[in-house]
Amino acid sequence: MIRAFLALGDSYTIGEGVREQDRWPVVLAQRIRAAGIPIGTPEIVARTGWTTDELFDAATATGNLPRVDLVTLLIGVNDQYRGYGIERFRSSFRQLLQLALSSAKLPQNLVVLSIPDWGVTPFAEGRDRPAIAREIDTFNSATRDMVDGAGARYLDITPISRRAEHDRALLADDGLHPSRSMYELWVEALLPVATSALIAS
């Protein structure tokens, strides 16, 4: 049976700055197939710049999402960038989490990825990098609590994203978004979590 895969997110999921075949959901699906688990081409619902609210609105605009074997959710960086604050983010993420859970066959079929730290990139030059890191850590702590409470899976990729401070090869040419090399590191960490989620279904 071919498993279905839905990836929800923003620029990180749509792969801003890299080729379509280099998007991490596409690479992850390839690795899952190589591990002997049949999985279809990921359906990606993501757009550069989307906040949690905007992703929720887009995902619900055409009715209910399909129930699938693997759902991934990576969102929140634009809420932090726009200065929405933790309380607004917590409320909107909770709503989005429920939507993602409703699309997963089981709660453990949902994998939520942490928000990467864009503050280490050249794009953040002149900004308060430590403050960006603190806010992202606060957002991630809130999402992890909600994800754990819902029985879904959580993967912390933020430490991987912070390697870009000393390794610019991990960034795309725009100096902000991840490169294929960064996405491959995410996939390496995500593969055992995703395969475990698929086995659970």
N, C-alpha and C positions, 0 to 999 in steps of 0.2 A: 504494500500500500504506500502510495506516495504521500508524504506528509506535506501539509500546507504551512507556510511561514508568512507572518505579517510583521513588518517592521515599522514602528511609529516613532516620529522624531522631528528633527529640525535639520540644520545644515550638516551636522555630523553624520546623520543617517543617510541623507541624500548624496553625501560625498562632494560637497562644494570644493572645487579646486582639483578634483581627480577625475579620471575617466570612469564611465559607468561600471566597467568591469572591476574597478578598484574599490568600489564602495564596500564597506565592511560587511553588510548583509549578503552581498553577492559572493564575496570571498568566503564568508562563513558557510553559506549553502554548499559551495564547492567542497569545502573541507568535510562537511557532514556527509556528503555523498561519498567522498573518498574513504570515510570511516565505515562505509557499508550501509548507511541509512538513507533510503530514497527520500528526497525532499524536493519540492518544486521550486521554481524561481520565486524569490521573495517578492511579495506585494509590498511596496514601499509607500507609505503615506507620510510624507515629510516635505518640508520646504525651508529654504534658508530664511532665517529671521523669525520663524514661528515661536511664539510663547506657548505655555501650557494651554491657555485659553484659546488661542488660535488653532492649535492642533485639535483640541476637543471640538471646536466648531466645524472644522474641515472634516473630521472623522465622522461626525454625526449628520453632516449636511445631506447625505444621500441615503439615510436610514441606518439600520443596524449593521455593524461590522460582521463579517463572517466568523463563525467559530472555527478556530484552527488549532493545529498541534503545537505550534511555537509562536509566541508573541514576544517581541522585544520592544522596550520603551526607553528612549534616551531623549530627555527634554529638560529644559529649565535654564539653560545658559542665557537665553534672551530675557527671561524674567529678571535674572540677576543684573544683566547688562543695562536694562532699562530702569533699574532701581526700584522694582516693585515691592521689595521687602519680603521678609520671611512669612508674615502672616497671610498676605495675599497669595504668595506662592504655595504655602501649605494647603490653603483652601482649594485652589485651582488644581493642584496636583492630586489631591484626594479624589476630586471628581474625575480626573483623567485616569487615575489608577482603577477606579471602578469600571470605567469603560473598557480599559485594556483587559481587566479580569473577565468581563462579560464576553470577550472575544476568545479567551483561552478556554480550551476544553476542561482544564483543571487549573486551580490557582498556581500549581507548580510548573505549569506550561508557560507561565509569564516570567520573563527575565528582564529586570530593570537595571540599566547601566547608570553609573554615577555621572555627574556633570564634569567634563574635562575642565582644566584650569587654563583659560585663555590668557590669564595674567602673566604667564611666562613667555608669551610670544612677542615678536617685534611689534605687533599691532598695539600692544599695551604700553609702548614706550611713552613715558611722561605721565602715566597714570599711577595710582597708588596700588602697586602690585600686592603688597601684603594684605591690604584691605580686600582686594578681589579674592585672594586665596581664602581669607577668613569667611567671606560671604558664601563662597562656593562650598566650603566645608560645612557651614551652617545649613545650607540648602540640602546638601547630601545627607547630613545627619537626619534631617526631617524626613526625607524620602525613604531612607533605610528603615526608620522606625515604622513607617506606614506599610512598606513592602513586607517587612518581617511579620507585622501584625496580620497581614492579609494572607500569609502562607505562600507568597510568591518567592521568586529567587532574586538575589541582588548581587551585582558584580561591581566592585570598586575599580574603575579604570583611571581614576584621577591621578594616582601616583605615576602611572605610565605616561599620562599626558604631561606631567611635570618634567619628564626627561628632556622635553624639547627645549628647556632652558639652556641646556648644554649640548644639544644635538639638533642642529637646524635641519638635518636630513629627515627628521620626523615631521616636518611641516611642509605644506604645499607651497607653491610659488607666491601665494598671496600673503605669506608670513603670519597667517592666523589659523587656518584649518589644517587638519592632519594630512599627511602624505600617505601613500600606499604603505610605506614602511611602518608608520604609526598604526594604521588600521590592522596590519598583519599582527602586531603585538597584541592589539585588542582581541583579535580572533583567536590567537593562541590561548589567551586567558579565558575566552568565552566558550571555546569549543567543548571542554568537558562539562560545563554548566548547561549548554544548549543540548548536548547529546543526552545528558541525564534527564532533562526536561522532556525530551522526545520519548525516551524509554518509559517515562512515567505515564505517558498518554496511551 
